[in-house]
Amino acid sequence: MYGSVAASYVDHSEFLMNTEHYQPLFVYDKTDYQLWARGLEACGYASGANYADKLIRTIELYGLQELDYYRVEFVKKSDLGEKDHHIASPE
């Protein structure tokens, strides 16, 4: 269990980056989701059949690949004014 979603993401990222088994993935461009999906499958990341194809289909179905080009800024709710609107924008 994690204290926050962010802590979970950090731990998962550190696991991948610090496990020798997954090191070959880090030569891939960080926005090449298709290559990453196939690389994860080749490294044995998921036990399900056709993991890469299913992951790629899900990414494309919801347009998640577009998120690779956005920056997320975390703002404390208490720091927001009543009329503040924060929308992620492309870098």
C-alpha positions as a Python dict, from the first residue, in 0.01 Angstrom:
ca = {
    (1, 'M'): (0, 0, 0),
    (2, 'Y'): (113, 352, -77),
    (3, 'G'): (35, 684, 81),
    (4, 'S'): (-47, 834, -257),
    (5, 'V'): (-84, 752, -624),
    (6, 'A'): (238, 945, -691),
    (7, 'A'): (429, 724, -445),
    (8, 'S'): (302, 417, -629),
    (9, 'Y'): (418, 557, -965),
    (10, 'V'): (761, 642, -823),
    (11, 'D'): (804, 293, -676),
    (12, 'H'): (699, 125, -1002),
    (13, 'S'): (935, 345, -1205),
    (14, 'E'): (1224, 274, -968),
    (15, 'F'): (1150, -98, -986),
    (16, 'L'): (1177, -94, -1365),
    (17, 'M'): (1483, 132, -1372),
    (18, 'N'): (1670, -60, -1103),
    (19, 'T'): (1595, -416, -1214),
    (20, 'E'): (1860, -546, -1451),
    (21, 'H'): (1604, -758, -1632),
    (22, 'Y'): (1433, -442, -1766),
    (23, 'Q'): (1742, -237, -1851),
    (24, 'P'): (1721, -303, -2228),
    (25, 'L'): (1393, -106, -2237),
    (26, 'F'): (1559, 221, -2144),
    (27, 'V'): (1725, 264, -2483),
    (28, 'Y'): (1376, 311, -2631),
    (29, 'D'): (1236, 658, -2691),
    (30, 'K'): (1009, 736, -2396),
    (31, 'T'): (720, 821, -2630),
    (32, 'D'): (739, 502, -2839),
    (33, 'Y'): (456, 323, -2659),
    (34, 'Q'): (440, 43, -2917),
    (35, 'L'): (807, -47, -2874),
    (36, 'W'): (778, -21, -2495),
    (37, 'A'): (474, -250, -2494),
    (38, 'R'): (654, -509, -2708),
    (39, 'G'): (969, -474, -2498),
    (40, 'L'): (777, -525, -2174),
    (41, 'E'): (619, -838, -2318),
    (42, 'A'): (958, -968, -2437),
    (43, 'C'): (1104, -911, -2088),
    (44, 'G'): (825, -1118, -1935),
    (45, 'Y'): (662, -822, -1759),
    (46, 'A'): (309, -963, -1794),
    (47, 'S'): (199, -1323, -1787),
    (48, 'G'): (-110, -1267, -2003),
    (49, 'A'): (-111, -1374, -2364),
    (50, 'N'): (-74, -1097, -2624),
    (51, 'Y'): (6, -837, -2357),
    (52, 'A'): (166, -594, -2602),
    (53, 'D'): (-119, -604, -2852),
    (54, 'K'): (-380, -555, -2579),
    (55, 'L'): (-187, -267, -2423),
    (56, 'I'): (-136, -95, -2759),
    (57, 'R'): (-508, -135, -2844),
    (58, 'T'): (-607, 18, -2509),
    (59, 'I'): (-366, 310, -2550),
    (60, 'E'): (-497, 382, -2899),
    (61, 'L'): (-865, 330, -2810),
    (62, 'Y'): (-848, 606, -2547),
    (63, 'G'): (-588, 823, -2721),
    (64, 'L'): (-351, 784, -2426),
    (65, 'Q'): (-45, 828, -2649),
    (66, 'E'): (-133, 1199, -2660),
    (67, 'L'): (-52, 1225, -2289),
    (68, 'D'): (315, 1173, -2372),
    (69, 'Y'): (320, 1530, -2497),
    (70, 'Y'): (154, 1701, -2201),
    (71, 'R'): (297, 1826, -1878),
    (72, 'V'): (107, 1776, -1555),
    (73, 'E'): (136, 2031, -1280),
    (74, 'F'): (20, 1934, -933),
    (75, 'V'): (-138, 2216, -737),
    (76, 'K'): (-269, 2188, -384),
    (77, 'K'): (-643, 2234, -374),
    (78, 'S'): (-598, 2490, -98),
    (79, 'D'): (-383, 2699, -336),
    (80, 'L'): (-660, 2723, -596),
    (81, 'G'): (-890, 3018, -602),
    (82, 'E'): (-1258, 2972, -667),
    (83, 'K'): (-1222, 3081, -1031),
    (84, 'D'): (-887, 2912, -1107),
    (85, 'H'): (-891, 2669, -1397),
    (86, 'H'): (-582, 2456, -1451),
    (87, 'I'): (-560, 2269, -1777),
    (88, 'A'): (-260, 2069, -1890),
    (89, 'S'): (-96, 2215, -2197),
    (90, 'P'): (146, 2065, -2449),
    (91, 'E'): (514, 2134, -2387),
}
